[in-house]
Amino acid sequence: MITVKVVSKSTGKDLKGKRVRLGFDGNWLPGNLSADEYTDSNGEAHFDYDSAKGCIYVNGSTKYRGRLEGRIVVYI
């Protein structure tokens, strides 16, 4: 499982309701993208995928590129 936690850069608070999508390097899925997930009250979006290389999009903007595994915190 891959968990993405979205945190505000300015306040340090968890951000609820942000649209998160994973992009995978290689031929993982059609278009190499996961389905959209939205952050919960803890600022977390959960994806049922094993680890991979790729990127994280939050509200359509790339916020992280690298190894996708475990829990990743992104600041916006």
N, C-alpha and C positions, 0 to 999 in steps of 0.2 A: 504494500500500500504506500502511496505517496500522499503526504499531507503538505499543503501550502498554507502558511500563515501570513496574512496581510496586515501590516502595521503602518500606522501613520508616522512619517518621518518627523513631522513637527510636534506631535503630541505624545508619541509612543503608545497610543491606544490601538487596540484591535479594531479592525474595520469590518463591519457587518454588511452583507449585501453586495459585495464586489464580485464581478464576473471573472472567473478564473478558467483558463484553458491551458492544456499542455500541448506543446508541439514536439514531436519526436523526430530525431535524426534517422534516416533510413526509411524503409517501407513498412511501418508499423500498422497504420490504419489508412483508410481512404483519406487522402489529403494530409496524412501524418499528424492529425489533430485529434485530441480527445473531445468528448462532449463538454459543454459548459457546466461548471459547478459554481455555486454561489457561496461566499463565506458565511459562516454561521455567527452566532453571538460572540464566539471566541476568536473570530477573525480567521477561521480555518475552513478550507475546502479539501475534501478527501477524494482521492482517485484510486480505483482498484486496479492498479498496474504494478508490475515489477519494476525494478530500476532500469533506467535507460539514459541515453544522452539526449539532450534537447533543450527546450526553453519553456519559460512560464510567461503567459500573457495575462495581464490584469486589465480588465475593461478595454481590451484590444491592443494594449501597448506591451512591448517586450520588457520584462522586468528582471529576468534572470536567464542566463545561458550556461549550461554545464551539465553535471550529473544530476539526474532526477532520481532521488531515492530518499526514503525516510521522511523527515520533516525539514522543510525548507522555509525560511522566513524571508519575506520580501518587504521592503519599505517603499511606500509611495507617498 
